[in-house]
Amino acid sequence: MPQHTRARVCRDCDGFATAAITTGTRHRDGSRVTLRVDCRACKGTGHTLPAHVLVQVGR
């Protein structure tokens, strides 16, 4: 049965908040050099806040 959670999955990354991107170069042992990049929308958490939690500041 599915588990119901209150946190919403980020619509930009679908919950996969961190991606490993290869640069094309290799280390001395033969493994590839990778960069870890976090989703900008959820800042790497994979979840976003519901709209009613967000507060508008200003006019």
All heavy atoms as TSV, in Angstrom:
chain	resi	resn	atom	element	x	y	z
A	1	MET	N	N	0.843	-1.187	0.000
A	1	MET	CA	C	0.000	0.000	0.000
A	1	MET	C	C	0.883	1.243	0.000
A	1	MET	O	O	1.918	1.269	0.654
A	1	MET	CB	C	-0.895	0.019	1.241
A	1	MET	CG	C	-1.933	-1.086	1.259
A	1	MET	SD	S	-3.026	-0.921	2.658
A	1	MET	CE	C	-4.127	0.324	2.054
A	2	PRO	N	N	0.468	2.267	-0.703
A	2	PRO	CA	C	1.282	3.484	-0.740
A	2	PRO	C	C	1.226	4.228	0.593
A	2	PRO	O	O	0.217	4.211	1.295
A	2	PRO	CB	C	0.643	4.307	-1.855
A	2	PRO	CG	C	-0.724	3.772	-2.018
A	2	PRO	CD	C	-0.682	2.344	-1.583
A	3	GLN	N	N	2.330	4.834	0.913
A	3	GLN	CA	C	2.406	5.648	2.124
A	3	GLN	C	C	2.050	7.086	1.768
A	3	GLN	O	O	2.535	7.625	0.777
A	3	GLN	CB	C	3.819	5.601	2.704
A	3	GLN	CG	C	4.244	4.230	3.142
A	3	GLN	CD	C	3.489	3.781	4.381
A	3	GLN	OE1	O	3.135	4.585	5.225
A	3	GLN	NE2	N	3.220	2.504	4.464
A	4	HIS	N	N	1.214	7.713	2.545
A	4	HIS	CA	C	0.829	9.099	2.310
A	4	HIS	C	C	1.708	9.994	3.162
A	4	HIS	O	O	1.810	9.811	4.362
A	4	HIS	CB	C	-0.639	9.326	2.651
A	4	HIS	CG	C	-1.557	8.497	1.801
A	4	HIS	ND1	N	-1.766	8.768	0.470
A	4	HIS	CD2	C	-2.286	7.396	2.075
A	4	HIS	CE1	C	-2.611	7.888	-0.034
A	4	HIS	NE2	N	-2.936	7.034	0.925
A	5	THR	N	N	2.337	10.952	2.520
A	5	THR	CA	C	3.191	11.899	3.233
A	5	THR	C	C	2.655	13.302	3.011
A	5	THR	O	O	1.969	13.583	2.037
A	5	THR	CB	C	4.641	11.819	2.731
A	5	THR	OG1	O	4.654	12.116	1.341
A	5	THR	CG2	C	5.225	10.438	2.972
A	6	ARG	N	N	3.016	14.181	3.906
A	6	ARG	CA	C	2.557	15.560	3.801
A	6	ARG	C	C	3.456	16.380	2.876
A	6	ARG	O	O	3.020	17.344	2.289
A	6	ARG	CB	C	2.515	16.203	5.180
A	6	ARG	CG	C	1.616	15.425	6.125
A	6	ARG	CD	C	1.305	16.213	7.321
A	6	ARG	NE	N	-0.121	16.482	7.194
A	6	ARG	CZ	C	-0.719	17.560	7.596
A	6	ARG	NH1	N	-0.062	18.485	8.199
A	6	ARG	NH2	N	-2.018	17.738	7.414
A	7	ALA	N	N	4.712	16.007	2.754
A	7	ALA	CA	C	5.631	16.749	1.894
A	7	ALA	C	C	5.330	16.448	0.431
A	7	ALA	O	O	5.084	15.310	0.055
A	7	ALA	CB	C	7.068	16.379	2.216
A	8	ARG	N	N	5.348	17.471	-0.368
A	8	ARG	CA	C	5.088	17.320	-1.803
A	8	ARG	C	C	6.396	17.112	-2.545
A	8	ARG	O	O	7.395	17.733	-2.244
A	8	ARG	CB	C	4.382	18.556	-2.340
A	8	ARG	CG	C	3.017	18.737	-1.730
A	8	ARG	CD	C	2.363	19.964	-2.316
A	8	ARG	NE	N	1.103	20.192	-1.663
A	8	ARG	CZ	C	-0.056	20.194	-2.297
A	8	ARG	NH1	N	-0.101	20.011	-3.589
A	8	ARG	NH2	N	-1.169	20.402	-1.643
A	9	VAL	N	N	6.354	16.258	-3.540
A	9	VAL	CA	C	7.528	16.011	-4.365
A	9	VAL	C	C	7.736	17.216	-5.271
A	9	VAL	O	O	6.789	17.768	-5.824
A	9	VAL	CB	C	7.333	14.722	-5.185
A	9	VAL	CG1	C	8.505	14.499	-6.126
A	9	VAL	CG2	C	7.151	13.538	-4.272
A	10	CYS	N	N	8.971	17.602	-5.413
A	10	CYS	CA	C	9.321	18.752	-6.246
A	10	CYS	C	C	8.897	18.494	-7.684
A	10	CYS	O	O	9.198	17.452	-8.251
A	10	CYS	CB	C	10.825	18.996	-6.172
A	10	CYS	SG	S	11.398	20.329	-7.231
A	11	ARG	N	N	8.215	19.451	-8.296
A	11	ARG	CA	C	7.738	19.249	-9.670
A	11	ARG	C	C	8.838	19.449	-10.695
A	11	ARG	O	O	8.726	19.013	-11.825
A	11	ARG	CB	C	6.563	20.167	-9.964
A	11	ARG	CG	C	6.939	21.627	-9.994
A	11	ARG	CD	C	5.752	22.477	-10.321
A	11	ARG	NE	N	6.159	23.875	-10.322
A	11	ARG	CZ	C	5.403	24.847	-10.710
A	11	ARG	NH1	N	4.187	24.595	-11.126
A	11	ARG	NH2	N	5.837	26.080	-10.687
A	12	ASP	N	N	9.935	20.099	-10.310
A	12	ASP	CA	C	11.029	20.313	-11.253
A	12	ASP	C	C	11.927	19.081	-11.387
A	12	ASP	O	O	12.395	18.767	-12.471
A	12	ASP	CB	C	11.875	21.515	-10.836
A	12	ASP	CG	C	11.114	22.816	-10.983
A	12	ASP	OD1	O	10.161	22.866	-11.786
A	12	ASP	OD2	O	11.470	23.788	-10.302
A	13	CYS	N	N	12.163	18.371	-10.278
A	13	CYS	CA	C	13.083	17.231	-10.330
A	13	CYS	C	C	12.391	15.898	-10.038
A	13	CYS	O	O	13.057	14.860	-10.075
A	13	CYS	CB	C	14.225	17.435	-9.344
A	13	CYS	SG	S	13.723	17.426	-7.610
A	14	ASP	N	N	11.102	15.904	-9.758
A	14	ASP	CA	C	10.329	14.696	-9.451
A	14	ASP	C	C	10.907	13.893	-8.294
A	14	ASP	O	O	10.815	12.676	-8.257
A	14	ASP	CB	C	10.198	13.799	-10.681
A	14	ASP	CG	C	9.286	14.387	-11.728
A	14	ASP	OD1	O	8.350	15.114	-11.341
A	14	ASP	OD2	O	9.497	14.127	-12.915
A	15	GLY	N	N	11.534	14.547	-7.342
A	15	GLY	CA	C	12.070	13.880	-6.170
A	15	GLY	C	C	13.509	13.421	-6.311
A	15	GLY	O	O	14.125	13.005	-5.347
A	16	PHE	N	N	14.061	13.486	-7.520
A	16	PHE	CA	C	15.466	13.132	-7.728
A	16	PHE	C	C	16.268	14.426	-7.684
A	16	PHE	O	O	16.624	14.999	-8.713
A	16	PHE	CB	C	15.646	12.411	-9.067
A	16	PHE	CG	C	14.904	11.118	-9.125
A	16	PHE	CD1	C	13.664	11.038	-9.729
A	16	PHE	CD2	C	15.433	9.982	-8.550
A	16	PHE	CE1	C	12.972	9.844	-9.782
A	16	PHE	CE2	C	14.751	8.776	-8.589
A	16	PHE	CZ	C	13.517	8.714	-9.205
A	17	ALA	N	N	16.581	14.877	-6.490
A	17	ALA	CA	C	17.094	16.223	-6.272
A	17	ALA	C	C	18.564	16.408	-6.624
A	17	ALA	O	O	19.004	17.511	-6.879
A	17	ALA	CB	C	16.883	16.616	-4.820
A	18	THR	N	N	19.342	15.351	-6.633
A	18	THR	CA	C	20.762	15.466	-6.930
A	18	THR	C	C	21.112	14.608	-8.133
A	18	THR	O	O	20.712	13.455	-8.213
A	18	THR	CB	C	21.610	15.018	-5.726
A	18	THR	OG1	O	21.236	15.803	-4.591
A	18	THR	CG2	C	23.084	15.211	-5.987
A	19	ALA	N	N	21.850	15.182	-9.056
A	19	ALA	CA	C	22.279	14.456	-10.250
A	19	ALA	C	C	23.795	14.409	-10.288
A	19	ALA	O	O	24.468	15.362	-9.896
A	19	ALA	CB	C	21.762	15.141	-11.508
A	20	ALA	N	N	24.350	13.304	-10.746
A	20	ALA	CA	C	25.795	13.168	-10.933
A	20	ALA	C	C	26.084	13.328	-12.421
A	20	ALA	O	O	25.586	12.572	-13.247
A	20	ALA	CB	C	26.278	11.828	-10.430
A	21	ILE	N	N	26.892	14.312	-12.753
A	21	ILE	CA	C	27.198	14.617	-14.144
A	21	ILE	C	C	28.677	14.336	-14.382
A	21	ILE	O	O	29.539	14.824	-13.650
A	21	ILE	CB	C	26.883	16.090	-14.464
A	21	ILE	CG1	C	25.412	16.370	-14.193
A	21	ILE	CG2	C	27.254	16.431	-15.892
A	21	ILE	CD1	C	25.045	17.821	-14.273
A	22	THR	N	N	28.972	13.546	-15.396
A	22	THR	CA	C	30.363	13.251	-15.712
A	22	THR	C	C	30.957	14.376	-16.548
A	22	THR	O	O	30.283	14.965	-17.391
A	22	THR	CB	C	30.497	11.900	-16.439
A	22	THR	OG1	O	31.885	11.646	-16.657
A	22	THR	CG2	C	29.765	11.886	-17.742
A	23	THR	N	N	32.234	14.672	-16.289
A	23	THR	CA	C	32.912	15.740	-17.014
A	23	THR	C	C	33.633	15.229	-18.250
A	23	THR	O	O	34.080	16.013	-19.068
A	23	THR	CB	C	33.939	16.441	-16.107
A	23	THR	OG1	O	34.915	15.481	-15.701
A	23	THR	CG2	C	33.269	17.059	-14.908
A	24	GLY	N	N	33.774	13.904	-18.371
A	24	GLY	CA	C	34.456	13.337	-19.516
A	24	GLY	C	C	35.903	12.983	-19.238
A	24	GLY	O	O	36.516	12.221	-19.966
A	25	THR	N	N	36.475	13.540	-18.184
A	25	THR	CA	C	37.860	13.208	-17.833
A	25	THR	C	C	37.877	12.052	-16.847
A	25	THR	O	O	36.855	11.684	-16.279
A	25	THR	CB	C	38.580	14.430	-17.233
A	25	THR	OG1	O	37.861	14.864	-16.083
A	25	THR	CG2	C	38.651	15.570	-18.231
A	26	ARG	N	N	39.050	11.499	-16.629
A	26	ARG	CA	C	39.184	10.337	-15.745
A	26	ARG	C	C	40.252	10.585	-14.688
A	26	ARG	O	O	41.210	11.332	-14.909
A	26	ARG	CB	C	39.532	9.088	-16.544
A	26	ARG	CG	C	38.435	8.659	-17.478
A	26	ARG	CD	C	38.806	7.363	-18.153
A	26	ARG	NE	N	37.773	6.951	-19.097
A	26	ARG	CZ	C	36.883	6.007	-18.843
A	26	ARG	NH1	N	36.883	5.396	-17.697
A	26	ARG	NH2	N	35.979	5.697	-19.747
A	27	HIS	N	N	40.080	9.920	-13.532
A	27	HIS	CA	C	41.099	9.913	-12.484
A	27	HIS	C	C	42.213	8.959	-12.904
A	27	HIS	O	O	42.087	8.207	-13.863
A	27	HIS	CB	C	40.497	9.438	-11.150
A	27	HIS	CG	C	39.505	10.394	-10.577
A	27	HIS	ND1	N	39.853	11.610	-10.046
A	27	HIS	CD2	C	38.161	10.299	-10.440
A	27	HIS	CE1	C	38.776	12.227	-9.603
A	27	HIS	NE2	N	37.730	11.453	-9.836
A	28	ARG	N	N	43.298	8.931	-12.144
A	28	ARG	CA	C	44.421	8.033	-12.453
A	28	ARG	C	C	44.032	6.564	-12.371
A	28	ARG	O	O	44.612	5.728	-13.061
A	28	ARG	CB	C	45.579	8.292	-11.512
A	28	ARG	CG	C	46.240	9.609	-11.764
A	28	ARG	CD	C	47.426	9.789	-10.884
A	28	ARG	NE	N	48.004	11.104	-11.102
A	28	ARG	CZ	C	49.156	11.479	-10.632
A	28	ARG	NH1	N	49.871	10.649	-9.910
A	28	ARG	NH2	N	49.605	12.683	-10.873
A	29	ASP	N	N	43.058	6.240	-11.514
A	29	ASP	CA	C	42.650	4.838	-11.379
A	29	ASP	C	C	41.661	4.413	-12.458
A	29	ASP	O	O	41.233	3.271	-12.496
A	29	ASP	CB	C	42.075	4.574	-10.000
A	29	ASP	CG	C	40.806	5.367	-9.723
A	29	ASP	OD1	O	40.402	6.198	-10.550
A	29	ASP	OD2	O	40.197	5.138	-8.653
A	30	GLY	N	N	41.260	5.312	-13.337
A	30	GLY	CA	C	40.361	4.983	-14.435
A	30	GLY	C	C	38.912	5.370	-14.204
A	30	GLY	O	O	38.097	5.320	-15.117
A	31	SER	N	N	38.540	5.750	-12.973
A	31	SER	CA	C	37.160	6.167	-12.718
A	31	SER	C	C	36.927	7.564	-13.274
A	31	SER	O	O	37.854	8.347	-13.455
A	31	SER	CB	C	36.862	6.125	-11.218
A	31	SER	OG	O	37.719	7.018	-10.530
A	32	ARG	N	N	35.689	7.870	-13.548
A	32	ARG	CA	C	35.356	9.162	-14.159
A	32	ARG	C	C	35.197	10.258	-13.111
A	32	ARG	O	O	34.760	10.021	-12.002
A	32	ARG	CB	C	34.051	9.045	-14.945
A	32	ARG	CG	C	34.183	8.142	-16.140
A	32	ARG	CD	C	32.934	8.227	-16.989
A	32	ARG	NE	N	33.033	7.342	-18.127
A	32	ARG	CZ	C	33.384	7.744	-19.335
A	32	ARG	NH1	N	33.624	8.998	-19.561
A	32	ARG	NH2	N	33.459	6.867	-20.313
A	33	VAL	N	N	35.532	11.473	-13.513
A	33	VAL	CA	C	35.341	12.641	-12.665
A	33	VAL	C	C	33.880	13.059	-12.787
A	33	VAL	O	O	33.368	13.243	-13.897
A	33	VAL	CB	C	36.269	13.794	-13.103
A	33	VAL	CG1	C	36.014	15.033	-12.263
A	33	VAL	CG2	C	37.716	13.369	-13.026
A	34	THR	N	N	33.178	13.176	-11.662
A	34	THR	CA	C	31.766	13.563	-11.685
A	34	THR	C	C	31.533	14.785	-10.809
A	34	THR	O	O	32.264	15.048	-9.861
A	34	THR	CB	C	30.858	12.423	-11.191
A	34	THR	OG1	O	31.259	12.052	-9.879
A	34	THR	CG2	C	30.929	11.222	-12.105
A	35	LEU	N	N	30.501	15.528	-11.138
A	35	LEU	CA	C	30.052	16.678	-10.358
A	35	LEU	C	C	28.677	16.362	-9.807
A	35	LEU	O	O	27.837	15.789	-10.498
A	35	LEU	CB	C	29.954	17.925	-11.238
A	35	LEU	CG	C	31.225	18.371	-11.937
A	35	LEU	CD1	C	30.907	19.516	-12.891
A	35	LEU	CD2	C	32.254	18.805	-10.928
A	36	ARG	N	N	28.417	16.734	-8.564
A	36	ARG	CA	C	27.089	16.582	-7.987
A	36	ARG	C	C	26.373	17.920	-8.083
A	36	ARG	O	O	26.872	18.933	-7.618
A	36	ARG	CB	C	27.184	16.157	-6.532
A	36	ARG	CG	C	27.682	14.742	-6.384
A	36	ARG	CD	C	27.701	14.320	-4.965
A	36	ARG	NE	N	26.371	14.540	-4.397
A	36	ARG	CZ	C	26.054	14.248	-3.161
A	36	ARG	NH1	N	26.925	13.747	-2.355
A	36	ARG	NH2	N	24.843	14.462	-2.714
A	37	VAL	N	N	25.189	17.906	-8.687
A	37	VAL	CA	C	24.423	19.129	-8.900
A	37	VAL	C	C	23.056	18.959	-8.250
A	37	VAL	O	O	22.365	17.969	-8.472
A	37	VAL	CB	C	24.259	19.419	-10.414
A	37	VAL	CG1	C	23.479	20.689	-10.630
A	37	VAL	CG2	C	25.615	19.493	-11.081
A	38	ASP	N	N	22.675	19.940	-7.408
A	38	ASP	CA	C	21.380	19.913	-6.731
A	38	ASP	C	C	20.340	20.694	-7.522
A	38	ASP	O	O	20.667	21.651	-8.223
A	38	ASP	CB	C	21.486	20.526	-5.332
A	38	ASP	CG	C	22.329	19.688	-4.398
A	38	ASP	OD1	O	22.405	18.463	-4.603
A	38	ASP	OD2	O	22.920	20.258	-3.477
A	39	CYS	N	N	19.078	20.298	-7.381
A	39	CYS	CA	C	17.963	20.994	-8.013
A	39	CYS	C	C	17.879	22.412	-7.436
A	39	CYS	O	O	17.965	22.608	-6.226
A	39	CYS	CB	C	16.667	20.222	-7.752
A	39	CYS	SG	S	15.177	21.056	-8.308
A	40	ARG	N	N	17.693	23.398	-8.297
A	40	ARG	CA	C	17.600	24.785	-7.838
A	40	ARG	C	C	16.281	25.085	-7.140
A	40	ARG	O	O	16.224	25.915	-6.246
A	40	ARG	CB	C	17.752	25.732	-9.008
A	40	ARG	CG	C	19.145	25.806	-9.537
A	40	ARG	CD	C	19.259	26.963	-10.482
A	40	ARG	NE	N	19.832	26.494	-11.737
A	40	ARG	CZ	C	19.778	27.167	-12.850
A	40	ARG	NH1	N	19.164	28.310	-12.899
A	40	ARG	NH2	N	20.336	26.678	-13.933
A	41	ALA	N	N	15.213	24.417	-7.548
A	41	ALA	CA	C	13.893	24.721	-6.998
A	41	ALA	C	C	13.758	24.256	-5.549
A	41	ALA	O	O	13.237	24.968	-4.707
A	41	ALA	CB	C	12.816	24.088	-7.858
A	42	CYS	N	N	14.223	23.035	-5.252
A	42	CYS	CA	C	14.054	22.481	-3.905
A	42	CYS	C	C	15.356	22.487	-3.120
A	42	CYS	O	O	15.383	22.048	-1.968
A	42	CYS	CB	C	13.492	21.064	-3.975
A	42	CYS	SG	S	14.590	19.875	-4.765
A	43	LYS	N	N	16.425	22.948	-3.728
A	43	LYS	CA	C	17.747	23.040	-3.105
A	43	LYS	C	C	18.270	21.689	-2.626
A	43	LYS	O	O	18.886	21.579	-1.575
A	43	LYS	CB	C	17.731	24.051	-1.966
A	43	LYS	CG	C	17.450	25.447	-2.455
A	43	LYS	CD	C	17.367	26.434	-1.337
A	43	LYS	CE	C	17.116	27.822	-1.820
A	43	LYS	NZ	N	15.976	28.013	-2.650
A	44	GLY	N	N	17.963	20.642	-3.374
A	44	GLY	CA	C	18.507	19.328	-3.090
A	44	GLY	C	C	17.733	18.475	-2.105
A	44	GLY	O	O	18.181	17.409	-1.729
A	45	THR	N	N	16.538	18.909	-1.698
A	45	THR	CA	C	15.760	18.123	-0.739
A	45	THR	C	C	14.811	17.156	-1.426
A	45	THR	O	O	14.466	16.132	-0.854
A	45	THR	CB	C	14.944	19.030	0.182
A	45	THR	OG1	O	14.007	19.772	-0.594
A	45	THR	CG2	C	15.829	19.971	0.978
A	46	GLY	N	N	14.341	17.482	-2.616
A	46	GLY	CA	C	13.396	16.630	-3.333
A	46	GLY	C	C	11.946	16.934	-3.009
A	46	GLY	O	O	11.044	16.351	-3.581
A	47	HIS	N	N	11.717	17.859	-2.088
A	47	HIS	CA	C	10.354	18.221	-1.671
A	47	HIS	C	C	10.175	19.726	-1.722
A	47	HIS	O	O	11.122	20.484	-1.582
A	47	HIS	CB	C	10.076	17.743	-0.243
A	47	HIS	CG	C	10.242	16.281	-0.071
A	47	HIS	ND1	N	9.340	15.372	-0.546
A	47	HIS	CD2	C	11.223	15.566	0.512
A	47	HIS	CE1	C	9.747	14.157	-0.256
A	47	HIS	NE2	N	10.898	14.238	0.387
A	48	THR	N	N	8.945	20.152	-1.916
A	48	THR	CA	C	8.625	21.570	-1.889
A	48	THR	C	C	7.516	21.806	-0.879
A	48	THR	O	O	6.813	20.883	-0.477
A	48	THR	CB	C	8.148	22.078	-3.268
A	48	THR	OG1	O	7.038	21.285	-3.677
A	48	THR	CG2	C	9.246	21.989	-4.293
A	49	LEU	N	N	7.358	23.036	-0.480
A	49	LEU	CA	C	6.306	23.395	0.465
A	49	LEU	C	C	4.995	23.611	-0.276
A	49	LEU	O	O	4.995	24.103	-1.400
A	49	LEU	CB	C	6.682	24.672	1.208
A	49	LEU	CG	C	7.908	24.581	2.117
A	49	LEU	CD1	C	8.228	25.960	2.663
A	49	LEU	CD2	C	7.673	23.613	3.232
A	50	PRO	N	N	3.867	23.260	0.337
A	50	PRO	CA	C	2.575	23.571	-0.286
A	50	PRO	C	C	2.412	25.079	-0.438
A	50	PRO	O	O	3.023	25.870	0.287
A	50	PRO	CB	C	1.551	23.012	0.696
A	50	PRO	CG	C	2.287	22.041	1.533
A	50	PRO	CD	C	3.714	22.500	1.560
A	51	ALA	N	N	1.601	25.489	-1.382
A	51	ALA	CA	C	1.444	26.912	-1.693
A	51	ALA	C	C	0.936	27.719	-0.506
A	51	ALA	O	O	1.310	28.864	-0.333
A	51	ALA	CB	C	0.510	27.073	-2.883
A	52	HIS	N	N	0.081	27.137	0.349
A	52	HIS	CA	C	-0.467	27.905	1.462
A	52	HIS	C	C	0.570	28.151	2.557
A	52	HIS	O	O	0.386	29.005	3.410
A	52	HIS	CB	C	-1.693	27.202	2.044
A	52	HIS	CG	C	-1.394	25.926	2.741
A	52	HIS	ND1	N	-1.262	24.749	2.068
A	52	HIS	CD2	C	-1.203	25.641	4.049
A	52	HIS	CE1	C	-1.002	23.782	2.920
A	52	HIS	NE2	N	-0.942	24.309	4.138
A	53	VAL	N	N	1.692	27.448	2.543
A	53	VAL	CA	C	2.754	27.666	3.527
A	53	VAL	C	C	3.650	28.819	3.125
A	53	VAL	O	O	4.195	29.500	3.976
A	53	VAL	CB	C	3.578	26.365	3.722
A	53	VAL	CG1	C	4.732	26.577	4.658
A	53	VAL	CG2	C	2.675	25.244	4.214
A	54	LEU	N	N	3.791	29.051	1.835
A	54	LEU	CA	C	4.623	30.127	1.349
A	54	LEU	C	C	4.000	31.481	1.681
A	54	LEU	O	O	2.798	31.659	1.608
A	54	LEU	CB	C	4.839	30.017	-0.154
A	54	LEU	CG	C	5.510	28.734	-0.625
A	54	LEU	CD1	C	5.522	28.687	-2.139
A	54	LEU	CD2	C	6.898	28.614	-0.061
A	55	VAL	N	N	4.825	32.427	2.053
A	55	VAL	CA	C	4.346	33.742	2.454
A	55	VAL	C	C	4.825	34.767	1.441
A	55	VAL	O	O	5.994	34.791	1.076
A	55	VAL	CB	C	4.873	34.110	3.859
A	55	VAL	CG1	C	4.422	35.494	4.258
A	55	VAL	CG2	C	4.423	33.082	4.876
A	56	GLN	N	N	3.923	35.629	0.998
A	56	GLN	CA	C	4.291	36.680	0.065
A	56	GLN	C	C	4.733	37.912	0.874
A	56	GLN	O	O	4.021	38.347	1.774
A	56	GLN	CB	C	3.119	37.044	-0.832
A	56	GLN	CG	C	3.474	38.075	-1.861
A	56	GLN	CD	C	2.299	38.363	-2.785
A	56	GLN	OE1	O	1.238	37.799	-2.613
A	56	GLN	NE2	N	2.513	39.231	-3.730
A	57	VAL	N	N	5.884	38.453	0.519
A	57	VAL	CA	C	6.424	39.603	1.221
A	57	VAL	C	C	6.352	40.794	0.280
A	57	VAL	O	O	6.646	40.684	-0.896
A	57	VAL	CB	C	7.883	39.342	1.638
A	57	VAL	CG1	C	8.460	40.555	2.335
A	57	VAL	CG2	C	7.959	38.129	2.548
A	58	GLY	N	N	5.980	41.929	0.819
A	58	GLY	CA	C	5.897	43.145	0.010
A	58	GLY	C	C	4.472	43.438	-0.413
A	58	GLY	O	O	3.517	42.989	0.186
A	59	ARG	N	N	4.332	44.224	-1.459
A	59	ARG	CA	C	2.999	44.608	-1.910
A	59	ARG	C	C	2.472	43.728	-2.966
A	59	ARG	O	O	3.012	43.166	-3.775
A	59	ARG	CB	C	3.042	46.043	-2.424
A	59	ARG	CG	C	3.387	46.989	-1.341
A	59	ARG	CD	C	3.401	48.377	-1.899
A	59	ARG	NE	N	3.839	49.268	-0.839
A	59	ARG	CZ	C	3.362	50.474	-0.675
A	59	ARG	NH1	N	2.482	50.953	-1.497
A	59	ARG	NH2	N	3.798	51.215	0.296
